[in-house]
Amino acid sequence: MPKHPVYVNLLPAAARDAIGAVHADTAPARAMLEQEGFRYEGYVDIFDAGPTLECFRDNIDAVRRSQVLPVRSVRRIRCPTA
């Protein structure tokens, strides 16, 4: 954590433009998270200034579609390295 504030207005324009931006290689990952219900709320990572995406657990599409089912049977298997 920085001990002092970062004065963004004193940074070069290129650095200011990069704050909260996603690298082209990670844009698909951001799109996948946004499809699941995550969103950008204006917060950035303290190490690389990339966007942090967030959402409530119950708003995650995979969680909403998940099911809790009972286990009907368990079969013990022997680990080949044991």
GROMACS elastic network, one bead per residue, 0.5 to 0.9 nm:
[ bonds ]
;  ai    aj funct       b0    kb
    1     4     6  0.87416   500
    1    46     6  0.69118   500
    1    47     6  0.81972   500
    2     5     6  0.69172   500
    2     6     6  0.78824   500
    2    46     6  0.82256   500
    5     8     6  0.89164   500
    6     9     6  0.88228   500
    6    10     6  0.85707   500
    6    11     6  0.88178   500
    7    10     6  0.56079   500
    7    11     6  0.71485   500
    8    11     6  0.53299   500
    8    12     6  0.85646   500
    8    15     6  0.85101   500
    8    16     6  0.65155   500
    9    12     6  0.79840   500
    9    13     6  0.85379   500
    9    16     6  0.75557   500
   10    13     6  0.88439   500
   10    16     6  0.89075   500
   11    14     6  0.80996   500
   11    15     6  0.61028   500
   11    16     6  0.62233   500
   12    15     6  0.53730   500
   12    16     6  0.63852   500
   12    17     6  0.87505   500
   13    16     6  0.50317   500
   13    17     6  0.60767   500
   13    18     6  0.86182   500
   14    17     6  0.51516   500
   14    18     6  0.63112   500
   15    18     6  0.51262   500
   15    19     6  0.66539   500
   16    19     6  0.54964   500
   16    20     6  0.89074   500
   17    20     6  0.79342   500
   17    21     6  0.73372   500
   18    21     6  0.51603   500
   18    22     6  0.80322   500
   18    49     6  0.76229   500
   18    50     6  0.78965   500
   19    22     6  0.87467   500
   19    44     6  0.73316   500
   19    48     6  0.83116   500
   19    49     6  0.51763   500
   19    50     6  0.62024   500
   19    51     6  0.76646   500
   20    40     6  0.89940   500
   20    42     6  0.74737   500
   20    43     6  0.75929   500
   20    44     6  0.57772   500
   20    45     6  0.83090   500
   20    49     6  0.58691   500
   20    52     6  0.80379   500
   21    49     6  0.79778   500
   21    50     6  0.58554   500
   21    51     6  0.64340   500
   22    25     6  0.81604   500
   22    26     6  0.63820   500
   22    27     6  0.60300   500
   22    30     6  0.79181   500
   22    50     6  0.62893   500
   22    51     6  0.69693   500
   23    26     6  0.54139   500
   23    27     6  0.63152   500
   23    50     6  0.85276   500
   24    27     6  0.52073   500
   24    28     6  0.80573   500
   25    28     6  0.72097   500
   25    29     6  0.84163   500
   26    29     6  0.52864   500
   26    30     6  0.64824   500
   26    31     6  0.87903   500
   27    30     6  0.51076   500
   27    31     6  0.61895   500
   27    32     6  0.86808   500
   28    31     6  0.50084   500
   28    32     6  0.61894   500
   28    33     6  0.86967   500
   29    32     6  0.50868   500
   29    33     6  0.62933   500
   29    34     6  0.86327   500
   30    33     6  0.51214   500
   30    34     6  0.61352   500
   30    35     6  0.85967   500
   30    38     6  0.86786   500
   30    53     6  0.81316   500
   31    34     6  0.50595   500
   31    35     6  0.61681   500
   31    36     6  0.87020   500
   32    35     6  0.50809   500
   32    36     6  0.64224   500
   32    37     6  0.89456   500
   32    38     6  0.88619   500
   33    36     6  0.50346   500
   33    37     6  0.65368   500
   33    38     6  0.54388   500
   33    39     6  0.78693   500
   33    53     6  0.78325   500
   33    54     6  0.89968   500
   33    60     6  0.88480   500
   34    37     6  0.50746   500
   34    39     6  0.58134   500
   34    40     6  0.85740   500
   34    53     6  0.81206   500
   35    38     6  0.72024   500
   35    60     6  0.88501   500
   35    61     6  0.78464   500
   36    59     6  0.79230   500
   36    60     6  0.52514   500
   36    62     6  0.68097   500
   37    54     6  0.83716   500
   37    55     6  0.65404   500
   37    56     6  0.85500   500
   37    59     6  0.59684   500
   37    60     6  0.51801   500
   37    61     6  0.62818   500
   38    53     6  0.56666   500
   38    54     6  0.50344   500
   38    56     6  0.81702   500
   38    59     6  0.80749   500
   38    60     6  0.71682   500
   39    52     6  0.83554   500
   39    53     6  0.50710   500
   39    54     6  0.55269   500
   39    55     6  0.64712   500
   40    43     6  0.72269   500
   40    51     6  0.67232   500
   40    52     6  0.63196   500
   40    54     6  0.65907   500
   40    55     6  0.89305   500
   41    44     6  0.89263   500
   41    51     6  0.84932   500
   41    52     6  0.76852   500
   41    53     6  0.69622   500
   41    54     6  0.74153   500
   42    51     6  0.71971   500
   42    52     6  0.77439   500
   42    53     6  0.87009   500
   43    49     6  0.86495   500
   43    50     6  0.85240   500
   43    51     6  0.61203   500
   43    52     6  0.57225   500
   43    53     6  0.79585   500
   44    47     6  0.86939   500
   44    48     6  0.79842   500
   44    50     6  0.52444   500
   44    52     6  0.52521   500
   44    53     6  0.87172   500
   45    48     6  0.57644   500
   45    50     6  0.53366   500
   45    51     6  0.62214   500
   45    52     6  0.61192   500
   46    49     6  0.56990   500
   46    50     6  0.81880   500
   47    50     6  0.81532   500
   48    51     6  0.88721   500
   49    52     6  0.87595   500
   55    58     6  0.82996   500
   55    59     6  0.65136   500
   55    60     6  0.71355   500
   56    59     6  0.53323   500
   56    60     6  0.70128   500
   57    60     6  0.55726   500
   57    63     6  0.72106   500
   57    64     6  0.88478   500
   58    61     6  0.79506   500
   58    63     6  0.63795   500
   58    64     6  0.63257   500
   59    62     6  0.87442   500
   59    63     6  0.74374   500
   59    64     6  0.68630   500
   60    63     6  0.52983   500
   60    64     6  0.62657   500
   60    65     6  0.87629   500
   61    64     6  0.50568   500
   61    65     6  0.62009   500
   61    66     6  0.86172   500
   62    65     6  0.51914   500
   62    66     6  0.61178   500
   63    66     6  0.51152   500
   63    67     6  0.83666   500
   64    67     6  0.83201   500
   71    74     6  0.75186   500
   78    81     6  0.86720   500
   78    82     6  0.76142   500
   79    82     6  0.54482   500
